[in-house]
Amino acid sequence: MSTSTSAKSANGTASDRTVILVTGGTGLVGEAIRWVIDNDLDPRFRRREGEEWIFLSSKDGDLMSWDDTARVFDKYRPTNVLHLAAMVGGLFKNMKYKLDFYRNNMLMTDNVLHNAHLKDVNKVISCLSTCVFPDKTPYPIDETMVHSGPPHDSNFGYAYAKRMVDVANRAYHEQYGRQFTSVIPTNIFGPHDNWHLDDAHVIPALVHKCYLAKKNNTPFIVAGSGTPLRQFIYSRDLARLFVWVLRDYQEIDPIILSVGEEDEITIRQVADTIVDKLAFKGDYRWDSTKADGQLKKTASNAKLRKYLPDFKFTPFDQAMEETVKWFLENYETLRK
């Protein structure tokens, strides 16, 4: 299915137009998509002639408000939507604000999807997370297991809210024939991340913490044991895959966007890499009295590989090099 549609222009004549609205457009993934469509050398992922990309920020409206969301859709009249906006945070923020994570994300999902339905949007792609999967489950997890058991207790508010995106997608498709789908990335990192120490995800939080330890000549102390395993995807790789999903993925069922199981690494390996990239020479240790969170959530990317067997992921070391370089160059203005 094409991402364009025939629409009426202001003077009432029919015109072909492709307007791709990106909610959360100034966040980690939105900025990566902006970079990829303007800079990637592969024509599969670059901006196409006639495409208009709109990258929304919170200044454009509150997506938890029905009226604000409707105004955004009326203003831009999108033909396609990449729904990235969400209330997100690290382990400890998820543990503390479970109701807020549940309600706020449910509101955004309902407002965006129902406005897309009412405005006859061709395709909506929503962004989920591997935390939607059951806590007690065989590994690797795959797309068929989203609803097969309770999620981990540490972030059940966010996890259940994101599971409901899949429920809504199926309902809109079965009742109205809508092409609403979702992707499930593993742990994302890269330029334009949230680097705030209190609610950032693990890589940006550790980069910022290590930077401050080096700057202030204080110990770099990492919470937990370092043993949990994670699959990390570079934001610009994820952006390329988002563009592919927009143009070529036709299923309603979600698809996991991730590096392979063989690329899973420990949090200790992540911290070691950060210490290396920042050339930190000070006191570096672990506080095993702090919670580790989920010990593993290994995901299969077999479905992705069925569609894109030759997709090349950026090596973790190279992606961390680029991320830390961006962090250092933009430290004074980044989100922290």
C-alpha positions, 0 to 999 in steps of 0.5 A, a space after each residue: 500500500 502506498 503511503 500517499 493518498 488523494 486529498 482535496 486541496 484548499 481550492 477543492 481540487 484533488 491532489 496527491 499528498 503524503 504528509 507523515 506526522 511524527 508525534 514525539 518528533 523531537 525525542 530520541 527516535 524522532 530526531 533519529 528519523 529526521 537525521 536518517 531521511 535527510 542524511 542516509 546514503 541508502 535510498 530505501 530510507 531517505 526522504 522521497 520526493 513529495 513527502 512532507 514530514 512533520 515532527 511534533 513537539 510538546 509545544 504543538 499540543 498536549 496529546 493527552 488532551 482530545 481537543 489539542 490532538 484534534 487540532 493537530 490533526 486538523 492543522 496538518 491533515 496527515 496521511 500517515 502517523 508515526 506515533 512515538 510520543 509517550 511518557 517514558 522513564 528508567 527503572 526507578 521512575 517506572 516503579 514510583 509512578 505506575 498509575 501515571 505511566 498507565 493513564 497518560 500513555 492510555 490517553 495518548 494512544 486513544 487520542 492519536 488512534 481515534 483522531 487518525 481513524 476519524 481523519 481517515 489516515 492511511 497508516 499509523 505505526 505506534 512504538 511499543 517496548 519489550 517491557 510489554 512481554 511477560 516476566 515469566 516466559 521462555 526465551 527468546 520472546 517473539 511477537 506472538 507472546 505479547 499477551 501471554 502473561 503478566 509483565 514485570 511488576 517494576 513497570 506494569 503500568 507502562 507495560 499494560 498501557 502499551 499492550 493496549 496499543 496492540 489491542 486497539 490496532 486489531 480492533 480498528 482493523 477488524 471493525 474499520 479495516 484500518 492499517 494501524 500497526 506497531 513496532 517493538 524495539 529493544 533498548 534504544 540509545 543514541 543522540 538526542 536522548 534524555 540524559 537526566 540522571 533521575 529518569 533516563 534509561 540505562 545508557 544515557 544515565 550511565 554516560 552522564 554519570 560517568 561524565 560527571 564523575 570524571 569532571 568532578 573527580 568523584 567515584 563512578 558508582 553503578 547501581 546493581 550487579 551488572 549481570 542483567 542482559 539487554 539487546 541495544 539498538 542504535 537510534 539511527 538503525 531503528 529510524 531506518 527500520 521505522 521508514 521501512 515499516 512505514 513504506 513496506 510492512 503490511 501486517 497489523 500484528 507487531 514486529 520486533 525491531 532488534 539486533 540478534 540474540 547473539 548481540 545481547 550484552 550485560 550492563 557491566 559490558 555497557 558500563 565498561 564501554 562507557 568508561 572506555 569512550 569517556 577515558 575515565 580513569 577514576 574509581 569505578 565500582 558497583 553497588 550491588 545493594 541496588 535493584 537490577 530490574 528484569 534480569 533478561 528479556 531476550 527478543 527474537 528478530 527472526 520475523 524482521 530477518 525474514 523481511 530484511 535478511 541483509 539489514 546491517 546494524 551499526 556495531 555497538 562499539 561504533 554506535 557508542 562512539 558516535 553517541 558519546 561524541 554527540 553527548 560531549 559536543 552538545 552537553 550545554 544544550 542537551 536534555 538533562 
